[in-house]
Amino acid sequence: MPLEGNALRNVLRMILKGEHYRKAVINEISNDFMRFTVGFFKDVCLAKVQGINIEEDWYKRYFLSGSFSKDETAIYTGLNNKTITNIYGSAAQKVVLQVAPEYYDETMQRVQSLISQEFADIDLEMTIRYRGCSAHLSFQETLIVVNTLAAKHAEIRGGAWSGLGKRLELPLMLAVAKLYQVPSSHYAGKGLTGENREVDFHFLNRSRDQFFCEVKLMGKGNPESADSTIARRSNIFIAQTLSDKNKSQLTNRGHHWVELGAADGYKRMFTVFTYLDIPCVEFDGDLDAALDEIIPEVFQMIG
């Protein structure tokens, strides 16, 4: 699932302060996974206890019967919506509910085959206790539970990283504009180049010239970074980390760049504003105190 709320605000603060935000994202992934795991174990315990005397597979009857949302059902099957879409062309609820029991049966067959052929000497079992209930899971059942946890972790991790940069582009640039008191009439959230290609953000100087920005929160030395800026003819490139080669490429081709991950990296933005004659006021105060006010305002602006 994508980062939202306080987690996203915290990552934005860390980026502006030049801190390593990836650890914060990983911590949030771990927290979400732990919360899911505890809830899932509780449900497994209750479902197993309720299904003791029922011949039909208790896991399939409880988790894949349509009682949960399609997203949850996909995960309990050991899949996710993206995988289902790639395989079956759609992740609509009707498709998920049809695919889930079929895929689960196939998984059970694979598990049984693995146990008999490769894991015959292993005796792995799990016991879950919850509020006086005790559920004992066989090796086969344990593997199904582990498979579900693996699918959920992959979904959480993918959702947290996927599109993180896109979700932060607008709040990041608005925060920078507010930090340097750029008048709202001198920037906009989206703009089009002369080639009608959408870019992330643009500023206007006193002569009303437009200067397009590109935001890339990528790793050091990413070869696509400078190339994307040049391809879109952006004027200002803002990144978390830039290699010396990236900086040289951008400078040689007339692009301004800001490396937020460098010491006081955000201050280079004032130099760029001044050079381009974009109205601004130099910031030399307490960054944390300023961000305490700016970040809530920014997220309120974008809803």
N, C-alpha and C positions, 0 to 999 in steps of 0.2 A: 504494500500500500504506500502511496506517496507520503512524504513528510508534510505535515500540516501544522497549523497553530503555533504553539510555543516552540516546537522543535524547529520549524522553518525560520522563525524569528531568531532563534539562537544561532542557527547556521549563518544567517545573514550578518549578525553581529560579529561572528568569528571571522567571516570573510573580510569585512571592512577593517577589522583589527589586524589582519594579516596572520591569523592563527590557523592551525591545521584543523579544518572543519570535518575532515573525513572521519576522525575518531568519534565525533559527536553523532554522525550518521550511523556508524557501526553500532554505537551504544543504543541508539533508538531502534535499530533493527533487532538487536538482542532483547531489548525490553518488550517489543511487540511479539517476538517469538516466544518469550517466556510466558507472557500473558496468554497467548493462544495455547501453549502446551499445557498449562495448568487447567484451563477450561476444558481442553480436549480430553485430558486424563479423567477429569470429573465425569464428563459425558460418557467416556468409554466404560468407566466403572459402573455407572448406572445402567447403561445399555446392556452390558454383559450380565449383570445381576438379573435384570428384567427378562433376559432371553435364555435363562438357564435351561428351562424345560421346553424350549421351542426348537423343533427340528431345523427350521429354516435358519440360515446364517444370521446370527444376531446383529453383526456389524452391518451387513447389507440391509437388513430389515429396518434398522434404526437410522443409519446415516445416509442411506441412498433411497429413501422412500418418498422423497419430495417434501419432507417436513422443513427442510432448510432452504436457504436461498440458493440460486444456481451457482453463485461464487463458492459458497460453502460446500455444496454438493460436489463440485469439481475437485476441490481440495481433498475432501474425504475419499474421493475415488483415486487420488494420487496424481491428479492432473491440475491444470489451471486453464482459465478462459483462453489465454493466448495459444496454448498448445491445442486445445479443442478446435479453435478457429482455424489454425494452420492445417489440422488433419481433416476436419469435417466441413470446413468452409463457413462455419457459423458457431457462435457460442450462445445462441438464443436459449431461453429456458427449456423449450421443448427439446432442443437438440441435446442439451446437457443431461436432462432427465432420461433421455433415451440411451445416450452413450454411457452414462455412469455405471449402471449395473453390468452392461456388456464388458466394459473395460475392467471392471472390478473382478468379474469372473475369470477373465484372461489373466489378470494379475495373480489371482489365487492359484490358477493352474501352474503358472511359472514358479510361484513360491513352493508349491508342493513338489514340483520337479527338482528345484534347487535343493530342497531339504533331503530328498531321497537320493540324489546323485552326488551332491557336493558337501552337504552339511550333516550327513548321517551320524557323524561322531560328535556333533555339537548338540548340547541340550540347553538351549536358551529360552528362558521363560520369564514372565513378568507378573508381579502381583501389585494391584493398585487398591489402596484403601481410601475410602472417603465417607466420613460421617457414619462410621459403624458398618459400612458396606465393604466387602472385600471381594475383588474380582481377580481370578487367576487366569492369565492368558497363556495359551500354548505357544510353542515356537512359531508356528504359522501365524497365529493372531498377533504375536509380538512384531513380526516382520511387517505385517500390514499396517500396524500403528506407526512403526518407524518410517515406513514409506510415506505415510500421510504427513508426518512431521517434516520429512525432507522436502515434500512438495510445498508445504506451507512456508518453510524457511526460504526456499527459492523464490516464491511469490513475493514475500515481504522484502527480500533483498533487492529483487528486480524492480519492485515498485518504488523503493526508497531512492535508488540511484537513477532510474529512468526519468528523464525530463527534469531532474533537479535544477540544472542550469536554466532551463526555460522558465521554471516557476520562480526563479530568483532574479531573472534579468530585469524585469520592470521594477520590483521593489528595490533592487540594488541601485539602479540608476536614479530612481526617485530619491533615495536616501542620499546619494552623492549630491544631487541637485540641491536638496534642502540643506545639507551640511555646508555647502558653499553659497547658500542663499541666492541661487540662480532664480530669477523671476520666472513664474510659471508660463509667462508669455514667450519664454526663450527655450522651451523644450517641449517635446511631445513623446508619447509612449511608443508610437509606431510611425514609420515613414516609408516612402517609396523612392527608390533611386530613379534616375532617368530611364533605366531599363525595366522599370516596373517590378523590381524584385524587392520583396519585403525585407526590411532590416529591423533591428531590435529597438533602437531609440535614436533620437536626433536632437541636437541643440541648434539654436539660432544665435548668431552674433548680432552686434548692434546694427550691422548693415543688412540683417535678415538673411544672411547666407546660411545654408543648412550644412551641418556637419554630422554625418551618420556614424552611429556607434555599433560595434559588434562586441557581444559579451560571450566569452567562452571560459567556463570554469573547468578547464581540462588539466591533465597532468603535464609535467614538464616535458618539453620537446615534442609535443604532439605535432606531427607534420601538417595536419589539416588546419591548424589554427591560423597561421599566416596566410595560407592559401585561400581560406574562406573569406578572409577580410579583403584580400586583393580581388577575389572573384566578384564580391559584392560592391567593390569600390567604397568600402567604409573608410571614414576619415580617422576614427578613434577606435582603438582596440583595447578592451579591458579584459584582463585574464587574472586568474589566481596565481599561476606560475608561468613564466616564459623562459625558454632557454636563450643563451647568448645568440644562437643562430636565428631564433625567432625575432629577437630584438633587432638584429642586424638587417634581416629581410625587411621588416616593417619600416625601419628608419630609412634604408636605402631607397625604398619605393614611396617615400613621402607620407607614411601613415604615423600618426601619434599613438603611443602605447602607454598603458598603465599596468603595472604588475602589483596587484593587491597583496600578494603573498610576501613581498619584500618588506624590509623594515620601513614603517611609515609609508607604505606603498600608495595609500590613498592620497597622500599629499601631492603626488605627481599630477593629479587631476587638476589642481589649482594652476599648475604651470601650463597645462594644456589649455585651460579656459582663458588664461591671461594671453597666451600666444595667439589664440583664435579670436580674441576680443569678444568673448562671451561674458556678459555681465555677471559678476560674482564678488564675493567677499572672502578674503582669506580666513581660514579657520585655524586658530592656534589655542584652542581651549582644551578641556577635558573630553576626550573622545567618548568614553563610557557614559558620562553625564549627558552629552549631546545625543547619543544613540538612544538613551532611555526615553527621550522625548520624540526623536525622529522616527524610530522604527514603528511604534504604535500608530503614529500619524499616517505613515506610508501604507500600512496594511488596512487602515480604515479607509484610505483613499481608494484602494483597489478592491475593496470589499472582500 
